[in-house]
Amino acid sequence: MPQERAQAYLTLAGRSGWALLNTYHAVLRERGARPAEVHLVAWEESRLGPVLEGLRLISARYGFSPEVSVVRVAEGDYTAAGREVTGLVRALVARGFETALDITPGRKAAIVSVCLDLAAEGLQVDHIYYLGLPIPDPPASPYLLIPLHIQPLRDLVEEGSG
């Protein structure tokens, strides 16, 4: 029986801490992920205290405690964000990790930079998660307080290879 690979979860902080936390919660709840490592790429001036505490609380709710790291990049330096994520993915793949990239909270230009850099390096992640909330002015609320049927969790890698 093949041994399961350790999981790593990468995400980019954007304007909404709720988008990051809600997607993370959805991935744990709906996909059964239990990442050993969580890597957060954030702008230098981002206030991350509540987000880091949220990651800790959500993980504890599911019975595990991942190692969490934060990489800071200069505000608006999308190229640096791409380089940082690519470097993380390269290192994680070399260590045998199953990799998941959450694109929900990240700014569009940062996500494009990440995807272009990964493609240029010939690197692939195992999952690209996007938590949809197709309503105008989505509420700033915890995942389980928003009706689940209006926030589908999508794995774009899974959908693209189907």
PEPENOR-V558687 format. One record per helix or strand of 3 or more residues. SS is the DSSP state (H for helix, E for strand). FROM is the first residue (numbers start at 1). TO is the last residue. If there is no record, write none. Layout:
[[SS;FROM;TO] [SS;FROM;TO]]
This chain:
[[E;7;12] [H;17;31] [E;37;43] [H;49;61] [E;67;73] [H;78;94] [E;98;102] [H;108;120] [E;127;131] [H;143;145] [H;148;150] [E;153;155] [H;156;160]]
